[in-house]
Amino acid sequence: LNPEQIQAVTHENGPLMIVAGAGTGKTTVITRRIVWLIEQKLAKPEQILALTFTDKAANEMEERVDLLLPYGYVDLQISTFHSFCERLLRDYGTQIGLSQDFSLLTELDSWLLARQHFDEFELDYYRPLGNPTKYLKSLLQHFSRAKDRAISTDDYLSHVQNLEADADSLQSSDDRVGELKRLHELASAYHKYQQILLSHDSFDFGDLILYAIRLLKERPNVLREVRARFRFILVDEFQDTNAAQYELVKMISEPA
């Protein structure tokens, strides 16, 4: 390791952000730091959480740590954001009314389930006569982007209702009224989609982080337990976090 990498690996307390170009050893620093924290007895393996974006990256990091530790990879939690949140929800999700045995849907699974219940959606703008399900994939992508921004169905509906209230107090044009109807249709469809998922004890990938954030917000006892469990949190490719992932990291990294 060069001097800058050594400085990052041996940083003890407080937040640290590593800024470096591609191929300069950022992931190497994270894996070496995990090993250093354990060897220096600053943390037990189970007190370290490392988050990545892909299963491939998580597996690679596990393999590197396993080779570097004299007794191998034990009790470390190196996982993707989604895997971490899935485990959190299976352990504590019942505290906000979620099933522990939920199914995780792929993009295709989500489309098939929404298509099966398509008649339950109250669509007009997004239901063309010639091909009623034409916009279904686009709608699901829109809902996914909302989840990436940590926007719940209640948040979405509340925002649209505030816009409608403002419009009622002003002289709105036909275009403005039409746009509000379109937004209301989107908010209602998002709400219905979530109801359909819950009725089937199913989540899509965006739900994992969205419900994990809700769990930690609504159940302070769970948040305290998670904060107390992980003394060190390391995030690979931190610059790629979306709003929901960033909020999750901020919540669990606050002092216990």
Secondary structure by P-SEA (a helix, b strand, c coil): ccaaaaaaaaccccbbbbbbcccccaaaaaaaaaaaaaaacccccccbbbbbccaaaaaaaaaaaaaaccccccccccccaaaaaaaaaaacccccccccbbbbbcaaaaaaaaaaacccccccccccccccccaaaaaaaaaaaaaaacccaaaaaaaaaaaaaaaaaccccaaaaaaaaaaaaaaaaaaaaaaaaaaaccccaaaaaaaaaaaaaacaaaaaaaaaaccbbbbcccccccaaaaaaaaaaaccc
